[in-house]
Amino acid sequence: MRISVIGCGYLGAVHAACMAKLGHDVIGIDVDERKIGELQAGRAPFFEPGLPELLEEVLATGRLKFSSSMADAKGAQVHFLCVGTPQRKGEYAADMRYVDAAFLALLDSLEPGNVVAGKSTVPVGTAARLADDLADCHPEAILAWNPEFLREGFAVKDTLTPDRFVYGVPEGAAGIAATAALDEVYYTPLSMGTRRLTADYATAELVKAAANSFLATKISFINAMAEVCEVTGADVTVLADAIGMDERIGRKFLNAGVGFGGGCLPKDIRAFMARAGELGANQALTFLREVDDINVRRRMRVVELTRTLVGGSLLGKRITVLGAAFKPNSDDVRDSPALSIAAQLQLQGADVTVTDPEAIEGARRRFPELSYEADLETAMAQADALLLLTEWDEYRAISPEMAGEIVSAKNLLDGRNVMEPAAWRSAGWNYKGIGRP
Ligand code: UGA
């Protein structure tokens, strides 16, 4: 099939490459010419395992091209909208200007029978609004909403073999035609057994908001339990293992620590609350306010724990923060708990050095006031405390004996509960986890 992918950020660049991998002819379009130049040259503009290799493979087939001109979307049968919906400045609601602008710009390139498939995470009601606009100017084109569930770090795998596809489609013949078009796009994963659900627009949009809200709630639930563990001397990691053995609960997303960050979970739960308020259903989601508060509290708690760890005052203390990305295998620093903790420590007088295998460049752009050091050993040298805030494999593999020889004081705050307390303690370290004795 001929496919256009509008917006080549995280979602769009991966989607475009994966659609070409599935055998389609794909044009990826973005207004950012620098990004388009990078992608066309086979370079991923962000760190995502497997993406550079995939780009190289599909660009060589000639099935994938990139362009900064929306006119190049003409001729595609399915157009995927993959632009961002960030949080509006000073508000909870999503900023819809990129979706609206991309949709408007695409209208000129549409032909009868085309399917416009939205993938961006949008406030419920967006698809119905865009479908109305489409009906006015292109009555023979069809709007579908096909939310994306990929995780950064696993984006290629999640796109090629997702858990499920969700299609939000209109009723009647148009819905049948849109479903058939999307089934053709996803023929390979569908034929391998990936489940597919069709729904109305609102349900499809809500599936995405609900999924991210549930994940955020799970993380904040275990972090709330960590708070209780901290005042009772209990161990939240054992608690998570034990409740996670109940299949109804499940162990995934029950890792207590510095909380969730990134470009999705935090802003999606806020946008969901804002939208529910507009619809008069704000009470239904007031619990998400608490989910958000618990999450923000974790960051402040780590600052306090660090203060205690270094003897009661942060002034002039050399703190090494291991990890800047919001999670490992990503260079994304949007709403990163690690960086917000690092910045707060620095503000309170600590001398902070941040290291990360991939995210230093992005971190420096956001927090130029912090010091960065790419080399792990140099970063750790003379530290009064190490703070593990992003659980990269290379940090999990640090030897307590080796680290003990280069730091000033053997203090470790394990913000992700991934280190072995006994090994660090027996090497003479003062080990502190989150919600563990
Ligand atoms: C999330 C969802 O998991 C995806 O399904 C969704 O498609 C995506 O948002 C999106 O809306 O685009 P992502 O932001 O890549 O994906 O990251 P997650 O793996 O969900 O992690 C989010 C945050 O939660 C990270 O900061 C991570 O460190 C934290 N986390 C995760 C915990 O603190 N504890 C856990 O047990 C799990």
Boltz pocket constraint, residues with backbone or C-beta under 6 A from the ligand:
constraints:
  - pocket:
      binder: B
      contacts: [[A, 121], [A, 148], [A, 149], [A, 150], [A, 151], [A, 152], [A, 153], [A, 212], [A, 215], [A, 219], [A, 251], [A, 252], [A, 253], [A, 254], [A, 255], [A, 256], [A, 257], [A, 258], [A, 259], [A, 260], [A, 261], [A, 262], [A, 263], [A, 264], [A, 265], [A, 268], [A, 326], [A, 327]]
      max_distance: 6.0
